[in-house]
Amino acid sequence: MIKTIPIQKTTVDMATGCVTQTETVSAQLLTPVRPGCCESCGTEHAAGEPHNQQSLTYQYNFYADHGRWPTWSDALAHCSDAVRQFWEKELVARGVNIGGDN
């Protein structure tokens, strides 16, 4: 599924430099994912494994659904407790803030 995201569009009069119109438009920024890949993140992984939080496909799909950029916690949300705890431990060990902007 290809989603769209809202983008703020500003029209400027080139002669005066004044803004003549501002509107929110929808834009499709991504192409369909390859067959066999996760529809959410565009990478190949088992259903119980986390989405690739750093994939542009995941970031824009998440933004389209939630109006904010995803964290690793979001990418891990659908995983079992054991998988989530393993990934959280490994990400934190590498200095990744799983609930923030990494």
Disulfide bonds with the S-S distance in Angstrom:
none
